[in-house]
Amino acid sequence: MKKNIAAICCVLACTVCTSFHSKNFSATNTYIIIDKSDYELSVFDAKGWQVTYPVVFGNGDLKDKMCEGDRETPEGSFTIINKKVHDKWHRFMLLNYPNKESYQKFTQRKASGMIPKNARIGGGIGIHGTWPHEDFVIDQYKNWTLGCISMKNEHVMEIYDFVTVGTKVNIKK
């Protein structure tokens, strides 16, 4: 009897602790919201919120990307335009940064003198995993990227399998 109760408790604990990880995502109408202030990436589909993962970014000040080389993560609305297996970061989902919105902010900031006249906007921003065996940087909220969004390798693998090219991504502070 005690063994049965212990087994039932284990099953219940596993179910409760992982119930938010619904892997029955609908690829249709899937979108991602990344909240820099809360260090979270949340996945939504036609049914609503599905799962939230911890993430880290570029600089610790969490400012909006101004120009190439500032190590900031851009804010705004983007789209996943490419997906690939990556040697260093497990999986990589490229965002369409810079896009029209990014260029408008960049041009305004240049004109106002916020960034140097010779500055470039940069590119190559995406969502990816960590270096091999370095998922601990996510647990410790260590911002380490050049402006990308980094997740634990296990988590990036989960979303990589169902997120399609064309998925909308909103990055906010």
Sequence and secondary structure as in RCSB ss.txt:
>XXXX:A:sequence
MKKNIAAICCVLACTVCTSFHSKNFSATNTYIIIDKSDYELSVFDAKGWQVTYPVVFGNGDLKDKMCEGDRETPE
GSFTIINKKVHDKWHRFMLLNYPNKESYQKFTQRKASGMIPKNARIGGGIGIHGTWPHEDFVIDQYKNWTLGCIS
MKNEHVMEIYDFVTVGTKVNIKK
>XXXX:A:secstr
 HHHHHHHHHHHHHHHHHTT      STT EEEEETTTTEEEEEETTEEEEEEE B SSTT     STTS     
EEEEEEEEEEETTTEEEEEE  S HHHHHHHHHHHHTTSS TT       EEE  STT THHHHTT   SSS EE
  HHHHHHHHTT  TT EEEEE 
